[in-house]
Amino acid sequence: MTTNRRNFIIAGAAVAVATVGGGSFLLAPTPVFAATAQPDQPVMPLVDGMVDKVEGSMDAPVTLIEYASPTCPHCAAFHTTVYPQLKADYIETGKVKFIVRPFLRNEVDAAIFMLAEAAGPERYEEVLSTYFSTQNNWMSAPGTQILAIAQQLGFTQESFNAALTNQELLQAMEAVRTQAMDDFGVTGTPSFYVNGNKITTGYDFEQLAAAIDPLVPADFVPTAPSSTAPAAAPAADAMAPANDATSPVDSMAPANEVSPAN
């Protein structure tokens, strides 16, 4: 990841933060669904520098992993139409632990996942779901709308800028993308894996259920999700603010396609 590209992320989103008041990162308490994956998680281990955010019971018999892009319309459709039923029927009953991993197709994807990481494991899903559910509102003007939504989630100018200048995190997320393509065969978004096996039949609720149900033991007793203490997030690297005010939408890849890695 070049310095210019890192600056491009800031230029597209932080150009609108100049008038935002300073202050700390204030977030209201919310119920905790997310948990940090255990180091010995056997299913599709993640690259060094990143920690999976697990939603659901750590003891669930099925692990569902999604590689997602916030600018992908199909990902947004999944999270707004399929995910609620998946959560109610499988995640909250303890059958499935659900993991969303970043698959960056452009700078806007990077910005949103960096904000989700900065919010912490307990707010990770909330931040992503908020951007997925409002995708139609910010896609045409991400440079201003991503900030506006971040403010609604509790970010300040300081915390917003800190999130988007975390060079270590940005490099780790690009490594996740490379691993996804090279090791797991991800070619686009969304891509789903059930206990390490890629789903090729589709990802509507019925198709996911057909892949999950055979892996749930017949004597399984539904339980409430459990959570563990989250691991500390990587420290943000300081970086000079961008001077280029070009919007990242200019480099946005077409939906569901993989743009060349830089």
BALOBA-1460 file (C-alpha; in Angstrom, 3 decimals):
// residues 262
<rec num="1" residu="m" x="0.000" y="0.000" z="0.000"/>
<rec num="2" residu="t" x="1.594" y="3.241" z="-1.119"/>
<rec num="3" residu="t" x="1.499" y="6.499" z="0.812"/>
<rec num="4" residu="n" x="-0.503" y="8.087" z="-1.993"/>
<rec num="5" residu="r" x="-3.162" y="5.417" z="-1.762"/>
<rec num="6" residu="r" x="-3.374" y="5.762" z="2.025"/>
<rec num="7" residu="n" x="-3.763" y="9.489" z="1.555"/>
<rec num="8" residu="f" x="-6.474" y="8.826" z="-1.010"/>
<rec num="9" residu="i" x="-8.578" y="7.157" z="1.670"/>
<rec num="10" residu="i" x="-8.277" y="10.225" z="3.831"/>
<rec num="11" residu="a" x="-8.974" y="12.567" z="0.935"/>
<rec num="12" residu="g" x="-12.211" y="10.850" z="0.064"/>
<rec num="13" residu="a" x="-13.618" y="10.728" z="3.572"/>
<rec num="14" residu="a" x="-11.752" y="13.142" z="5.810"/>
<rec num="15" residu="v" x="-12.118" y="16.168" z="3.533"/>
<rec num="16" residu="a" x="-15.435" y="16.816" z="5.256"/>
<rec num="17" residu="v" x="-14.211" y="16.566" z="8.836"/>
<rec num="18" residu="a" x="-12.727" y="20.054" z="9.097"/>
<rec num="19" residu="t" x="-15.862" y="21.451" z="10.709"/>
<rec num="20" residu="v" x="-16.503" y="18.540" z="13.055"/>
<rec num="21" residu="g" x="-16.005" y="19.385" z="16.708"/>
<rec num="22" residu="g" x="-13.136" y="17.781" z="18.576"/>
<rec num="23" residu="g" x="-13.494" y="15.375" z="21.441"/>
<rec num="24" residu="s" x="-13.162" y="11.778" z="22.411"/>
<rec num="25" residu="f" x="-14.615" y="8.657" z="20.838"/>
<rec num="26" residu="l" x="-17.968" y="8.477" z="22.633"/>
<rec num="27" residu="l" x="-20.082" y="5.374" z="22.148"/>
<rec num="28" residu="a" x="-23.176" y="4.387" z="24.080"/>
<rec num="29" residu="p" x="-23.155" y="0.908" z="25.669"/>
<rec num="30" residu="t" x="-24.837" y="-1.785" z="23.578"/>
<rec num="31" residu="p" x="-25.435" y="-5.537" z="24.030"/>
<rec num="32" residu="v" x="-22.334" y="-7.517" z="23.132"/>
<rec num="33" residu="f" x="-22.740" y="-10.130" z="20.418"/>
<rec num="34" residu="a" x="-19.237" y="-10.088" z="18.993"/>
<rec num="35" residu="a" x="-16.306" y="-11.925" z="20.490"/>
<rec num="36" residu="t" x="-12.688" y="-12.297" z="19.547"/>
<rec num="37" residu="a" x="-11.844" y="-15.634" z="17.949"/>
<rec num="38" residu="q" x="-9.618" y="-17.958" z="19.927"/>
<rec num="39" residu="p" x="-6.028" y="-18.314" z="18.665"/>
<rec num="40" residu="d" x="-6.587" y="-22.016" z="17.928"/>
<rec num="41" residu="q" x="-9.606" y="-21.410" z="15.702"/>
<rec num="42" residu="p" x="-9.164" y="-24.267" z="13.171"/>
<rec num="43" residu="v" x="-11.333" y="-22.998" z="10.320"/>
<rec num="44" residu="m" x="-9.519" y="-20.907" z="7.715"/>
<rec num="45" residu="p" x="-6.993" y="-19.236" z="10.044"/>
<rec num="46" residu="l" x="-6.511" y="-15.535" z="9.428"/>
<rec num="47" residu="v" x="-3.284" y="-13.739" z="8.545"/>
<rec num="48" residu="d" x="-1.112" y="-12.284" z="11.296"/>
<rec num="49" residu="g" x="-2.130" y="-8.795" z="12.344"/>
<rec num="50" residu="m" x="-5.879" y="-9.388" z="12.110"/>
<rec num="51" residu="v" x="-8.298" y="-11.002" z="14.548"/>
<rec num="52" residu="d" x="-11.659" y="-12.407" z="13.488"/>
<rec num="53" residu="k" x="-14.713" y="-10.755" z="15.031"/>
<rec num="54" residu="v" x="-16.995" y="-13.634" z="15.927"/>
<rec num="55" residu="e" x="-20.716" y="-13.122" z="16.281"/>
<rec num="56" residu="g" x="-22.460" y="-15.914" z="18.146"/>
<rec num="57" residu="s" x="-21.413" y="-18.728" z="20.427"/>
<rec num="58" residu="m" x="-17.750" y="-19.691" z="20.402"/>
<rec num="59" residu="d" x="-18.950" y="-23.292" z="20.851"/>
<rec num="60" residu="a" x="-21.224" y="-23.273" z="17.790"/>
<rec num="61" residu="p" x="-20.759" y="-26.390" z="15.628"/>
<rec num="62" residu="v" x="-20.777" y="-24.380" z="12.393"/>
<rec num="63" residu="t" x="-18.492" y="-21.524" z="11.380"/>
<rec num="64" residu="l" x="-19.837" y="-19.285" z="8.605"/>
<rec num="65" residu="i" x="-17.285" y="-16.888" z="7.108"/>
<rec num="66" residu="e" x="-18.217" y="-14.122" z="4.693"/>
<rec num="67" residu="y" x="-15.744" y="-12.110" z="2.639"/>
<rec num="68" residu="a" x="-17.528" y="-8.812" z="2.105"/>
<rec num="69" residu="s" x="-17.169" y="-5.418" z="0.441"/>
<rec num="70" residu="p" x="-19.235" y="-2.481" z="1.754"/>
<rec num="71" residu="t" x="-19.525" y="-1.067" z="-1.783"/>
<rec num="72" residu="c" x="-20.857" y="-4.355" z="-3.178"/>
<rec num="73" residu="p" x="-24.650" y="-4.177" z="-3.772"/>
<rec num="74" residu="h" x="-24.989" y="-7.949" z="-3.363"/>
<rec num="75" residu="c" x="-23.308" y="-7.767" z="0.043"/>
<rec num="76" residu="a" x="-25.686" y="-4.999" z="1.085"/>
<rec num="77" residu="a" x="-28.658" y="-7.037" z="-0.114"/>
<rec num="78" residu="f" x="-27.487" y="-10.023" z="1.932"/>
<rec num="79" residu="h" x="-27.000" y="-8.004" z="5.102"/>
<rec num="80" residu="t" x="-30.365" y="-6.261" z="4.833"/>
<rec num="81" residu="t" x="-32.540" y="-9.188" z="3.704"/>
<rec num="82" residu="v" x="-30.881" y="-12.512" z="4.593"/>
<rec num="83" residu="y" x="-28.732" y="-11.726" z="7.614"/>
<rec num="84" residu="p" x="-31.608" y="-10.855" z="10.018"/>
<rec num="85" residu="q" x="-33.168" y="-14.316" z="9.602"/>
<rec num="86" residu="l" x="-29.757" y="-15.998" z="9.700"/>
<rec num="87" residu="k" x="-29.056" y="-14.209" z="12.971"/>
<rec num="88" residu="a" x="-32.388" y="-15.161" z="14.530"/>
<rec num="89" residu="d" x="-32.432" y="-18.811" z="13.429"/>
<rec num="90" residu="y" x="-28.770" y="-19.779" z="13.561"/>
<rec num="91" residu="i" x="-26.514" y="-17.245" z="15.293"/>
<rec num="92" residu="e" x="-28.620" y="-16.419" z="18.338"/>
<rec num="93" residu="t" x="-29.537" y="-20.090" z="18.836"/>
<rec num="94" residu="g" x="-25.879" y="-21.078" z="19.099"/>
<rec num="95" residu="k" x="-25.773" y="-23.135" z="15.912"/>
<rec num="96" residu="v" x="-23.532" y="-20.783" z="13.924"/>
<rec num="97" residu="k" x="-20.696" y="-18.433" z="14.698"/>
<rec num="98" residu="f" x="-20.569" y="-15.802" z="11.981"/>
<rec num="99" residu="i" x="-17.451" y="-13.962" z="10.838"/>
<rec num="100" residu="v" x="-17.292" y="-11.080" z="8.354"/>
<rec num="101" residu="r" x="-13.843" y="-10.561" z="6.850"/>
<rec num="102" residu="p" x="-12.784" y="-7.565" z="4.772"/>
<rec num="103" residu="f" x="-12.254" y="-7.990" z="1.057"/>
<rec num="104" residu="l" x="-11.145" y="-4.578" z="-0.126"/>
<rec num="105" residu="r" x="-12.084" y="-3.643" z="-3.687"/>
<rec num="106" residu="n" x="-11.419" y="0.070" z="-3.321"/>
<rec num="107" residu="e" x="-10.565" y="2.849" z="-0.884"/>
<rec num="108" residu="v" x="-14.145" y="3.234" z="0.331"/>
<rec num="109" residu="d" x="-14.208" y="-0.399" z="1.440"/>
<rec num="110" residu="a" x="-10.988" y="0.226" z="3.333"/>
<rec num="111" residu="a" x="-12.388" y="3.293" z="5.095"/>
<rec num="112" residu="i" x="-15.539" y="1.523" z="6.286"/>
<rec num="113" residu="f" x="-13.747" y="-1.569" z="7.558"/>
<rec num="114" residu="m" x="-11.194" y="0.649" z="9.303"/>
<rec num="115" residu="l" x="-14.048" y="2.418" z="11.077"/>
<rec num="116" residu="a" x="-15.573" y="-0.924" z="12.081"/>
<rec num="117" residu="e" x="-12.240" y="-2.069" z="13.498"/>
<rec num="118" residu="a" x="-11.797" y="1.209" z="15.370"/>
<rec num="119" residu="a" x="-15.225" y="0.846" z="16.978"/>
<rec num="120" residu="g" x="-14.084" y="-2.383" z="18.635"/>
<rec num="121" residu="p" x="-15.275" y="-6.005" z="18.514"/>
<rec num="122" residu="e" x="-18.534" y="-5.241" z="20.321"/>
<rec num="123" residu="r" x="-19.527" y="-2.593" z="17.739"/>
<rec num="124" residu="y" x="-17.982" y="-4.187" z="14.626"/>
<rec num="125" residu="e" x="-21.193" y="-5.740" z="13.323"/>
<rec num="126" residu="e" x="-23.221" y="-2.631" z="14.114"/>
<rec num="127" residu="v" x="-20.910" y="-0.375" z="12.113"/>
<rec num="128" residu="l" x="-20.863" y="-2.681" z="9.093"/>
<rec num="129" residu="s" x="-24.635" y="-3.230" z="9.192"/>
<rec num="130" residu="t" x="-25.219" y="0.513" z="9.360"/>
<rec num="131" residu="y" x="-23.176" y="1.154" z="6.227"/>
<rec num="132" residu="f" x="-24.716" y="-1.801" z="4.389"/>
<rec num="133" residu="s" x="-28.253" y="-0.659" z="5.214"/>
<rec num="134" residu="t" x="-27.539" y="2.907" z="4.055"/>
<rec num="135" residu="q" x="-25.443" y="2.025" z="1.005"/>
<rec num="136" residu="n" x="-27.825" y="3.734" z="-1.429"/>
<rec num="137" residu="n" x="-27.480" y="6.964" z="0.535"/>
<rec num="138" residu="w" x="-23.690" y="7.274" z="0.572"/>
<rec num="139" residu="m" x="-22.514" y="5.590" z="-2.631"/>
<rec num="140" residu="s" x="-22.890" y="8.753" z="-4.710"/>
<rec num="141" residu="a" x="-20.999" y="10.965" z="-2.240"/>
<rec num="142" residu="p" x="-18.903" y="8.792" z="0.073"/>
<rec num="143" residu="g" x="-16.473" y="11.583" z="0.919"/>
<rec num="144" residu="t" x="-19.098" y="13.388" z="2.990"/>
<rec num="145" residu="q" x="-21.664" y="10.724" z="3.815"/>
<rec num="146" residu="i" x="-19.244" y="8.202" z="5.314"/>
<rec num="147" residu="l" x="-18.243" y="10.844" z="7.837"/>
<rec num="148" residu="a" x="-21.857" y="11.807" z="8.549"/>
<rec num="149" residu="i" x="-22.779" y="8.206" z="9.304"/>
<rec num="150" residu="a" x="-19.656" y="7.764" z="11.408"/>
<rec num="151" residu="q" x="-20.731" y="10.765" z="13.490"/>
<rec num="152" residu="q" x="-24.116" y="9.133" z="14.065"/>
<rec num="153" residu="l" x="-22.254" y="6.077" z="15.327"/>
<rec num="154" residu="g" x="-20.321" y="8.189" z="17.824"/>
<rec num="155" residu="f" x="-17.107" y="9.073" z="15.998"/>
<rec num="156" residu="t" x="-15.557" y="12.495" z="16.418"/>
<rec num="157" residu="q" x="-13.162" y="14.272" z="14.070"/>
<rec num="158" residu="e" x="-10.245" y="12.960" z="16.098"/>
<rec num="159" residu="s" x="-11.387" y="9.342" z="16.235"/>
<rec num="160" residu="f" x="-12.480" y="9.383" z="12.590"/>
<rec num="161" residu="n" x="-9.083" y="10.599" z="11.425"/>
<rec num="162" residu="a" x="-7.283" y="8.161" z="13.715"/>
<rec num="163" residu="a" x="-9.275" y="5.259" z="12.283"/>
<rec num="164" residu="l" x="-8.440" y="6.158" z="8.689"/>
<rec num="165" residu="t" x="-4.733" y="6.677" z="9.316"/>
<rec num="166" residu="n" x="-4.029" y="3.298" z="10.903"/>
<rec num="167" residu="q" x="-1.372" y="2.180" z="8.433"/>
<rec num="168" residu="e" x="-0.725" y="-1.115" z="10.227"/>
<rec num="169" residu="l" x="-4.397" y="-2.068" z="10.026"/>
<rec num="170" residu="l" x="-4.662" y="-1.066" z="6.378"/>
<rec num="171" residu="q" x="-1.717" y="-3.269" z="5.452"/>
<rec num="172" residu="a" x="-3.170" y="-6.167" z="7.441"/>
<rec num="173" residu="m" x="-6.512" y="-5.883" z="5.654"/>
<rec num="174" residu="e" x="-4.764" y="-5.951" z="2.298"/>
<rec num="175" residu="a" x="-2.996" y="-9.108" z="3.457"/>
<rec num="176" residu="v" x="-6.425" y="-10.593" z="4.241"/>
<rec num="177" residu="r" x="-7.486" y="-9.889" z="0.658"/>
<rec num="178" residu="t" x="-4.334" y="-11.513" z="-0.732"/>
<rec num="179" residu="q" x="-4.791" y="-14.553" z="1.491"/>
<rec num="180" residu="a" x="-8.446" y="-14.815" z="0.465"/>
<rec num="181" residu="m" x="-7.558" y="-14.925" z="-3.216"/>
<rec num="182" residu="d" x="-4.413" y="-17.048" z="-3.005"/>
<rec num="183" residu="d" x="-5.349" y="-19.528" z="-0.268"/>
<rec num="184" residu="f" x="-9.148" y="-19.696" z="-0.283"/>
<rec num="185" residu="g" x="-10.071" y="-18.972" z="-3.897"/>
<rec num="186" residu="v" x="-12.107" y="-15.814" z="-3.335"/>
<rec num="187" residu="t" x="-12.800" y="-14.123" z="-6.670"/>
<rec num="188" residu="g" x="-15.560" y="-11.683" z="-5.734"/>
<rec num="189" residu="t" x="-17.981" y="-10.590" z="-3.076"/>
<rec num="190" residu="p" x="-19.819" y="-11.808" z="-1.205"/>
<rec num="191" residu="s" x="-18.108" y="-15.176" z="-0.788"/>
<rec num="192" residu="f" x="-19.247" y="-17.604" z="1.917"/>
<rec num="193" residu="y" x="-17.544" y="-20.568" z="3.563"/>
<rec num="194" residu="v" x="-19.206" y="-23.102" z="5.865"/>
<rec num="195" residu="n" x="-16.706" y="-24.912" z="8.070"/>
<rec num="196" residu="g" x="-14.035" y="-24.083" z="5.510"/>
<rec num="197" residu="n" x="-15.980" y="-25.189" z="2.433"/>
<rec num="198" residu="k" x="-16.931" y="-22.564" z="-0.135"/>
<rec num="199" residu="i" x="-20.637" y="-22.254" z="-0.881"/>
<rec num="200" residu="t" x="-21.156" y="-22.279" z="-4.637"/>
<rec num="201" residu="t" x="-24.936" y="-22.776" z="-4.763"/>
<rec num="202" residu="g" x="-25.864" y="-19.236" z="-3.744"/>
<rec num="203" residu="y" x="-26.378" y="-17.293" z="-0.553"/>
<rec num="204" residu="d" x="-30.070" y="-16.712" z="-0.027"/>
<rec num="205" residu="f" x="-31.423" y="-17.985" z="3.273"/>
<rec num="206" residu="e" x="-32.594" y="-21.350" z="1.969"/>
<rec num="207" residu="q" x="-29.270" y="-22.055" z="0.265"/>
<rec num="208" residu="l" x="-27.290" y="-21.163" z="3.380"/>
<rec num="209" residu="a" x="-29.615" y="-23.242" z="5.549"/>
<rec num="210" residu="a" x="-29.125" y="-26.224" z="3.244"/>
<rec num="211" residu="a" x="-25.361" y="-25.941" z="3.730"/>
<rec num="212" residu="i" x="-25.557" y="-25.404" z="7.498"/>
<rec num="213" residu="d" x="-28.233" y="-27.856" z="8.651"/>
<rec num="214" residu="p" x="-26.350" y="-31.108" z="7.877"/>
<rec num="215" residu="l" x="-23.464" y="-29.882" z="10.056"/>
<rec num="216" residu="v" x="-25.597" y="-29.280" z="13.160"/>
<rec num="217" residu="p" x="-25.684" y="-32.430" z="15.349"/>
<rec num="218" residu="a" x="-29.096" y="-34.045" z="15.642"/>
<rec num="219" residu="d" x="-28.926" y="-33.813" z="19.429"/>
<rec num="220" residu="f" x="-27.852" y="-30.171" z="19.430"/>
<rec num="221" residu="v" x="-29.529" y="-28.086" z="22.131"/>
<rec num="222" residu="p" x="-29.915" y="-24.411" z="21.158"/>
<rec num="223" residu="t" x="-28.054" y="-22.056" z="23.465"/>
<rec num="224" residu="a" x="-27.615" y="-18.324" z="23.806"/>
<rec num="225" residu="p" x="-24.478" y="-16.791" z="22.263"/>
<rec num="226" residu="s" x="-21.447" y="-16.534" z="24.504"/>
<rec num="227" residu="s" x="-18.696" y="-13.955" z="24.316"/>
<rec num="228" residu="t" x="-15.131" y="-13.573" z="25.430"/>
<rec num="229" residu="a" x="-13.107" y="-10.517" z="26.275"/>
<rec num="230" residu="p" x="-11.995" y="-8.731" z="23.092"/>
<rec num="231" residu="a" x="-8.341" y="-8.516" z="22.196"/>
<rec num="232" residu="a" x="-6.764" y="-5.098" z="22.067"/>
<rec num="233" residu="a" x="-6.981" y="-3.428" z="18.669"/>
<rec num="234" residu="p" x="-3.741" y="-2.514" z="16.874"/>
<rec num="235" residu="a" x="-2.491" y="0.943" z="17.760"/>
<rec num="236" residu="a" x="-3.145" y="3.604" z="15.134"/>
<rec num="237" residu="d" x="-0.102" y="4.781" z="13.212"/>
<rec num="238" residu="a" x="0.235" y="8.535" z="12.896"/>
<rec num="239" residu="m" x="0.243" y="9.813" z="9.340"/>
<rec num="240" residu="a" x="0.070" y="13.281" z="7.840"/>
<rec num="241" residu="p" x="-3.429" y="14.315" z="6.679"/>
<rec num="242" residu="a" x="-4.055" y="14.114" z="2.950"/>
<rec num="243" residu="n" x="-3.963" y="17.208" z="0.819"/>
<rec num="244" residu="d" x="-5.601" y="15.605" z="-2.212"/>
<rec num="245" residu="a" x="-9.381" y="16.072" z="-2.086"/>
<rec num="246" residu="t" x="-10.222" y="13.591" z="-4.850"/>
<rec num="247" residu="s" x="-13.252" y="11.469" z="-3.993"/>
<rec num="248" residu="p" x="-12.586" y="7.718" z="-3.675"/>
<rec num="249" residu="v" x="-15.715" y="7.043" z="-5.682"/>
<rec num="250" residu="d" x="-13.644" y="7.848" z="-8.768"/>
<rec num="251" residu="s" x="-11.659" y="4.637" z="-8.306"/>
<rec num="252" residu="m" x="-14.547" y="2.457" z="-7.201"/>
<rec num="253" residu="a" x="-14.571" y="-0.963" z="-8.850"/>
<rec num="254" residu="p" x="-17.794" y="-2.255" z="-10.448"/>
<rec num="255" residu="a" x="-20.012" y="-4.205" z="-8.097"/>
<rec num="256" residu="n" x="-18.977" y="-7.772" z="-7.334"/>
<rec num="257" residu="e" x="-15.692" y="-7.497" z="-9.236"/>
<rec num="258" residu="v" x="-12.173" y="-7.625" z="-7.876"/>
<rec num="259" residu="s" x="-10.022" y="-4.626" z="-8.704"/>
<rec num="260" residu="p" x="-6.294" y="-5.199" z="-9.230"/>
<rec num="261" residu="a" x="-4.249" y="-5.140" z="-6.048"/>
<rec num="262" residu="n" x="-1.669" y="-2.380" z="-5.806"/>
